[in-house]
Amino acid sequence: MRALTLPQYGDPDQLTVAEVPRPAPGPGQILVRTAATAVNPVDLLVRSGALADSLAHPFPLILGWDLSGTVDAVGEGTDRFSPGDRIVAMSAQYATGVGTHAEYVALDAALAAPAPTTVDLVHAAALPLAGLTAYQALERAALRAGETLLVSGAVGAVGGFAIQLAVSRGTRVIALARPEDAELARELGAESVISSAGPVPSGIADVLLETAGIAPRVIGAVRDGGRAVSIYAPEPPKEERGITVSQTFVEQDGDQLAILSGLVDEGVLTLRVAAVGDFAEGPEAHRRLAAGGTRGKLLLTP
Ligand SMILES: NC(=O)c1ccc[n+]([C@@H]2O[C@H](COP(=O)([O-])OP(=O)(O)OC[C@H]3O[C@@H](n4cnc5c(N)ncnc54)[C@H](OP(=O)(O)O)[C@@H]3O)[C@@H](O)[C@H]2O)c1
């Protein structure tokens, strides 16, 4: 089968399309014929070797966490899905070594969910990692209706889903975004937009969701005793003024993904896709994501 492989750490041009053995589904697993996969910031970190100290999988690596596709075969004892089912899934590539930039992917059926029925199966690959990250971060924040949420990186993949999820729960959202992204942030549901480049007013939010690595500049916007949840590992917010600070790291979860898939079909979540290319365009997708300014996912197809 075709896969986008990484023979060694390095720049984006290390990514190479190659023939590799097709996996077989083990007990409890499904074998998925890939419709599309997406490139996420973590793929850039793995590819460059920035996470090499804690990554224990042999080369060549196959990167990729997001997956949409069709169930091709099921392993022993798997009754959650049948061949032909359209699914989405997230594979925690960094922890498990199972990457999704491959023509076929075998993974536990419990990690997959029915794909949204109202969008193209290729575009459905925009949902899993960013959607689950936003969902789990808002769960950690214990966001309640009527509260005010401040989202940094508001028009990013995670930030955009977080705005839409929060608004659907009756939360007022203030977006922190670059001035040129203000209109998009409003379209996503933000009630107001503050420039992420300038000073941020004090005490305007109950909760901060930090996705852009700008916590020191924006933590002042959280009221005394509020909450801050960060998904940005290098620079999480520091505790101050009784603010509860936590970090979340996305976990695979087919049940939560099924909820998100349903929210796409209900029109609550919008899948934003910036470009679809084939595996050979992997290096360009890595360069584009690193450059910033993408306002939707970069998808790759086999
Ligand atoms: N903890 C976890 O489990 C987890 C899960 C998913 C993602 N992450 C991390 O969370 C971050 C966001 O992920 P994502 O997929 O949403 O990325 P993304 O789609 O690239 O979105 C990031 C957003 O933040 C903005 N941004 C970045 N640096 C900024 C700065 N200095 N000032 C203002 N805005 C800035 C970006 O704007 P520009 O494009 O204009 O720069 C973009 O809108 C990444 O660092 C990723 O590694 C963590």
PDBQT file of the ligand as one rigid body, heavy atoms in Angstrom, charges set to zero:
ROOT
HETATM    1  N1  LIG A 401      -2.483  19.486  23.939  1.00  0.00    +0.000 N 
HETATM    2  C1  LIG A 401      -3.007  18.872  22.906  1.00  0.00    +0.000 C 
HETATM    3  O1  LIG A 401      -3.514  17.750  23.008  1.00  0.00    +0.000 OA
HETATM    4  C2  LIG A 401      -3.012  19.570  21.574  1.00  0.00    +0.000 A 
HETATM    5  C3  LIG A 401      -3.892  19.126  20.583  1.00  0.00    +0.000 A 
HETATM    6  C4  LIG A 401      -3.947  19.827  19.380  1.00  0.00    +0.000 A 
HETATM    7  C5  LIG A 401      -3.099  20.912  19.168  1.00  0.00    +0.000 A 
HETATM    8  N2  LIG A 401      -2.221  21.254  20.145  1.00  0.00    +0.000 N 
HETATM    9  C6  LIG A 401      -1.334  22.419  19.970  1.00  0.00    +0.000 C 
HETATM   10  O2  LIG A 401      -2.185  23.566  20.027  1.00  0.00    +0.000 OA
HETATM   11  C7  LIG A 401      -1.751  24.550  19.111  1.00  0.00    +0.000 C 
HETATM   12  C8  LIG A 401      -2.897  24.908  18.166  1.00  0.00    +0.000 C 
HETATM   13  O3  LIG A 401      -3.240  23.790  17.369  1.00  0.00    +0.000 OA
HETATM   14  P1  LIG A 401      -4.147  23.980  16.074  1.00  0.00    +0.000 P 
HETATM   15  O4  LIG A 401      -4.247  22.681  15.395  1.00  0.00    +0.000 OA
HETATM   16  O5  LIG A 401      -5.379  24.733  16.429  1.00  0.00    +0.000 OA
HETATM   17  O6  LIG A 401      -3.188  24.938  15.213  1.00  0.00    +0.000 OA
HETATM   18  P2  LIG A 401      -3.584  26.015  14.103  1.00  0.00    +0.000 P 
HETATM   19  O7  LIG A 401      -4.751  25.554  13.302  1.00  0.00    +0.000 OA
HETATM   20  O8  LIG A 401      -2.308  26.346  13.391  1.00  0.00    +0.000 OA
HETATM   21  O9  LIG A 401      -4.082  27.280  14.945  1.00  0.00    +0.000 OA
HETATM   22  C9  LIG A 401      -3.233  28.050  15.745  1.00  0.00    +0.000 C 
HETATM   23  C10 LIG A 401      -3.825  29.454  15.781  1.00  0.00    +0.000 C 
HETATM   24  O10 LIG A 401      -3.084  30.244  16.726  1.00  0.00    +0.000 OA
HETATM   25  C11 LIG A 401      -2.629  31.431  16.081  1.00  0.00    +0.000 C 
HETATM   26  N3  LIG A 401      -1.355  31.853  16.654  1.00  0.00    +0.000 N 
HETATM   27  C12 LIG A 401      -0.235  31.136  16.738  1.00  0.00    +0.000 A 
HETATM   28  N4  LIG A 401       0.747  31.846  17.333  1.00  0.00    +0.000 NA
HETATM   29  C13 LIG A 401       0.194  33.041  17.631  1.00  0.00    +0.000 A 
HETATM   30  C14 LIG A 401       0.689  34.225  18.260  1.00  0.00    +0.000 A 
HETATM   31  N5  LIG A 401       1.945  34.310  18.701  1.00  0.00    +0.000 N 
HETATM   32  N6  LIG A 401      -0.150  35.265  18.405  1.00  0.00    +0.000 NA
HETATM   33  C15 LIG A 401      -1.430  35.203  17.949  1.00  0.00    +0.000 A 
HETATM   34  N7  LIG A 401      -1.960  34.102  17.350  1.00  0.00    +0.000 NA
HETATM   35  C16 LIG A 401      -1.148  33.046  17.187  1.00  0.00    +0.000 A 
HETATM   36  C17 LIG A 401      -2.486  31.048  14.635  1.00  0.00    +0.000 C 
HETATM   37  O11 LIG A 401      -2.478  32.164  13.777  1.00  0.00    +0.000 OA
HETATM   38  P3  LIG A 401      -1.454  32.188  12.531  1.00  0.00    +0.000 P 
HETATM   39  O12 LIG A 401      -1.747  30.953  11.714  1.00  0.00    +0.000 OA
HETATM   40  O13 LIG A 401      -1.787  33.449  11.834  1.00  0.00    +0.000 OA
HETATM   41  O14 LIG A 401      -0.083  32.150  13.125  1.00  0.00    +0.000 OA
HETATM   42  C18 LIG A 401      -3.700  30.150  14.437  1.00  0.00    +0.000 C 
HETATM   43  O15 LIG A 401      -4.863  30.905  14.217  1.00  0.00    +0.000 OA
HETATM   44  C19 LIG A 401      -0.517  23.962  18.424  1.00  0.00    +0.000 C 
HETATM   45  O16 LIG A 401       0.615  24.445  19.108  1.00  0.00    +0.000 OA
HETATM   46  C20 LIG A 401      -0.651  22.475  18.627  1.00  0.00    +0.000 C 
HETATM   47  O17 LIG A 401       0.608  21.820  18.662  1.00  0.00    +0.000 OA
HETATM   48  C21 LIG A 401      -2.174  20.619  21.346  1.00  0.00    +0.000 A 
ENDROOT
TORSDOF 0
